[in-house]
Amino acid sequence: MRTVKEYHEKVEYIQVNPLKRGLVNKPEEWKWSSIHDYAGRVGQLKGGGSALLTDRILLPADQGARI
């Protein structure tokens, strides 16, 4: 089992990794990032194309809670 904090750390890593690898200048430039869904911009990307839809889970407010 993981904690809510660990979940958020993993999501952040996935969304920022293309930037750290030098593939884009901003995380939101990565077409396949889930950041578009979290920001409510799915389907609004330049040049059209598809975007990655993510399923949401309800997380406890307590960052130390196990999930």
N, C-alpha and C positions, 0 to 999 in steps of 0.2 A: 504494500500500500504506500501511496505517496501523500504528501501534504498539499494543501491548496497552494502554498507558497511555491513548492517545487513545480506544480502544474504551470503557474504563471511564469516561472523562470524558463521552463521548456518552450512555452509559446513565444516568449520574447526572443529566445535564442533562434528559433526557427524563422521568425519574422525579420530579425536583424542580420542573419547570417549572409545573405546575398550582398549586403552592404559591406560587411567585414571582409568578404572575399574579393571585393572590388568589381563586382558584376553590375552594380548600380550606384548612383550617387545618393539616393534616398530609399529607404525600405519600400515605400509605396510604388516605386518604379518597377519593382519585380512583379511581373504579370501574374505569376503563379502563387503569390503570397496570400496567406489567409488574412493579412492585415486589411485587405479590401473589404472582406466580410465583416470584420470587427468594426471597421469605420463606417459601414453601411454604404459602401460604394461598389458593390458587386454589379457588373454589367455597365459600369460607367468608365471603363478604361479607354484610353486613347487607342484608336485603331481598331476598336471592337474586339472581337475574340472572346473566348470564354475566360472565366475566372474560377478560382477554387472556392466552392461553397463549403462551409464548415457547420457541423452540428454543434449546437450549444448544449452545455450541461449546466445545471444549477449547482453552484458551489457555495459551501458555507462561508459566512463572512469571516470566520476565524481562520487566519492564515496558517495556523498550526494544525487545523483539523485534518484528519486522515480521509483520503478519498479512495 
